[in-house]
Amino acid sequence: MIKVRVPATSANIGPGFDALGMAFDLYNTYTFEVIPSGLEITGCPEEYCNEDNLVFLAFKKALDYMERDLDFGIRIGIQSDIPVSRGLGSSAVCIVGGIAGAGEILGGKLSLDEIIEIATEIEGHPDNVSPAVLGGVVISIMEDNKVYHNKIDVKDGLKFMALIPDFPLSTEKARAVLPTTYSREDAIYNISRTSLLLSVLSNGRFDLIKYAIKDRIHQPYRGDLIPGYHEIMEECESLGCLGTYLSGAGPTIMTLHDGNNPELKKELEKFLSTLKDKWAVIELNMDNEGIKVTKE
Ligand code: HSE
């Protein structure tokens, strides 16, 4: 049996829209086993245990890429800890898991770069895919339909809390509210902050994160789709967090801190309990490993 563990990811990291992403120590695990015939999927709601399952679709797409027919049966086991449609990369994680599983079932035929390429073709953009495969903070760009990526070293000491509401937000809806053009001023605003953010993550000038993490490309437009967004951003700042951003397309809000306030989680939970919707606070660390394959 092949086991593939894939980390949750948080795309954009504030100003790096469709380019930056980070992996976290929250995982989905998929198992793949060849069986005589047919498709068996376990571990997810009945309605997804069929040929439309995203893990299976990605598995099949990877077989196509390797020019192999599905001339064998497959059993896929799914263990999901990553909440769906919350801005934590769950769809990229399913896709990466299915592709990596197919590569391993055929004897390790796919490189990490190939997994990223195939997954990006399905997902449409690489910013969740690359860190899900490689771990850490990864910058990805597209050029002539090919993904070029680079992982940076992040200085130790950053801690994260994911504030996750009990309602989903579809990426499609969150992309539909974005403008199609931006002013030169807004472009400069984001280019300068993205550059600053990457430098402070790598050299540890965490005091600059609060300036570097601001964004004018997507957050101002998406914030209004998330009840409580503006209040939460303000509260995180007044509680002394290093910086706060909308994780991916939302609705999860990610706040960064230095770990020096042992009461931070409780203080956030207390504030969130005053809001109309239910919000959970999950403490996270960066995952630096990416996909992990084991054989049993
Ligand atoms: N960069 C993407 C977005 C991530 O913000 O729409 C979500 O898939």
Residues whose N, C-alpha, C, O or C-beta is under 5 A from the ligand:
A	BS01	HSE	A11 F17 D18 D127 T171 G248 A249
